[in-house]
Amino acid sequence: MKLSRQKLLQSDGGVSVLVVLLGFLVGTILVALVGKNPLNMYKALLQALTGYNIDNGRMNVRYIGETLNYSVPFILCGLSMGFAKRVGLFNIGGEGQYIMGMTIAQMVALLGPQVQTLHWLLAILSAIVVGALWGVLVGVLKAKYEVSEVVSTIMLNYIALYLSRIISLRMPGATTFRTANYPETAMIGNEFFTRITNFSLLNNGIFMMILAVFTYWFIMEKTSLGYGMRATGFNKEAARASGIPVVKSISISMAISGAFAGLAGGIIALGSFRHGRILSGMDNYGFDGIAVALVGNCTALGTTLAGLLFGLLKNAQPLMQSKQIPKEITFIIQGLIVIFIALRSALKLYQQYKEKKALQKEVGVR
Amino acid sequence: MSTIINMLPSVLMIVAPILITAIGGMICEKSGVVNIALEGLMAIGACTAASAHVLMEASGVNHSLSLILALLMGFVVGGLFSLVHAAAAINLNADQTISGTGINLLSVGVTIFASQILFNADRTREFRMGMQTDALGVYPTAYIAIAVVVISWFILYKIPFGMHLRACGEHPGAAESVGINVKKMRYFAVVASGVLAGLAGGCVVLTQTIQYTSNTINGRGFIALAAVSFGRWRPLGVAGAALLFGTAQAFSIIANNIPALRVLPTEIFNILPYVVTLVALVLFSGKNYAPSAAGKPYEKGAS
């Protein structure tokens, strides 16, 4: 029993599950403390996950579709963060890369050639490319000029936000918050999904997401590029000494990282809306992606699961609100999860402390 | 020229909270702890101050007293939340960027959650009257900001305590070896950044709006973070950077009144602080002005 507990605390996946449970536990206590019934929170979560309303026994599959649809940007932004993290970079810039991808996808959707398939494909590809470029900028600043990626990405997020406004306000039919509707050819809706999920917004973006997850796994685990990156992340100097081009490694990984976030932006722009948006604030998918990657330990599978969890939480928000639970409890739970992850280092300290104690005991006995 | 003078009060109104927060962030980094939670701490301070002011107004507390108490509560609650970051970064050797991000995420939830409980809405109730300007048209927050700059400069550069604090950020091992308590110093610095960010949040909400919403802080904490880097971790530099960034923000609001500027999209002024910081970081690259131990956990006894 003791051994298995130790094993659990040493495995990354085990710690992640523990951290998520802790986050929910504290969230539940908080809800109870303010005099609401925590059970309603879980009812909302159940309904968002399975579509089954436990109160009146009705089933609505639309919720399943929406949960899946919400998790797409979370997973992609999580991959974005995770990819950079593996090289030892903390990419807070997912939000900016997401916004740039979204903006360019909107632009191509509104102005691009209205040819079946080619139109949306072009929009999505532009989103990926622009997201990648926005990421490369961070990589070059870091590798060449030693600008901390934490500071530069925060700056680039806001630059992206206002740049997006400048561009989108000049699109056809722009008002203060939206542009004209896209032509049909730019949409990535999926009639089959719409039919089986009772008109949820689930769209072809989910296929692109699955492809992205697979790509992530393949690059990381199966190519020498991924190996070099992971080596750089573990120990930059050792990687340099063993002939891995560190500067190139950093720039490429930021490009790929940005590409994932850009794709997320493209999918949201074309899949969840019929018109371009003029952002007045951030969508926060990029920021939440940080949490998703951290919970998922930056692995393909872990990030996917964590993204699904976050999509579930987001979809459950309106349901919670309708059950008198402030929907912000989901943000609190997410924030707590990240803080608990930061505290993970405490586990190591605890382990050291215990080893020291054990050693002292041994010495004392003899 | 007269437009610029007319602009001055609103520039000061916008600069003051950014400056107060930035000074806190600077003190924190000087001690060796990076605090990217400034944004979240400002939000928490703003929500606390707004709620306190509304509730005290409703119960008939004297207006000035209510304002002072509201600011004070923002100050205290900001400090309390920063303790989370302090404990994580100082005692538990946590990754400071992750714990800062955690607090930023948490603050979004906590502030609106509290509003939902207190006021049954996703924002605090509107208060009747915020801070009033003095005879010169300047809000008291500007004087608070100036005081914070002077005091921080005095503490950091004129008394031994400040020198000790800076030593903890440059070379904690050396500091420890001459008997400075690195952990205590860093705790002081992190809490200082928390209380100042909380106070600044209160200043924002009581001068610039009539209630707290999820959009009240809107990146001001991140601008403050930029001001710390751009100001090269010196009180006067940070003050200059905050002034520059605040002026740019003010321009985005008042550019409509100046014909020559009306042709530009107002977003240009919003972008300015961030672009200037990025360019500056590139230009200054190679010369490292940041405290050398900033962001690294310090373990006593480890080499």
Interface residues (C-beta under 8 A of the other chain):
Chain A: L30 V34 F90 I92 L141 Y145 E146 V147 S148 V150 V151 S152 I154 M155 L156 N157 Y158 I159 Y162 L163 R165 I166 L169 G281 F287 D288 I290 A291 L294 P326 E328 I329 T330 F331 I332 I333 Q334 G335 L336 I337 V338 I339 F340 I341 A342 L343 R344 S345 A346 K348 L349
Chain B: V34 I36 V84 A88 L92 N93 A94 D95 T97 I98 S99 T101 G102 I103 N104 L105 L106 S107 V108 G109 V110 I112 F113 Q116 I117 D122 N215 N218 G219 F222 L225 A226 S229 P265 E267 I268 N270 I271 Y274 V275 T277 L278 L281 V282 S285 G286 N288 P297
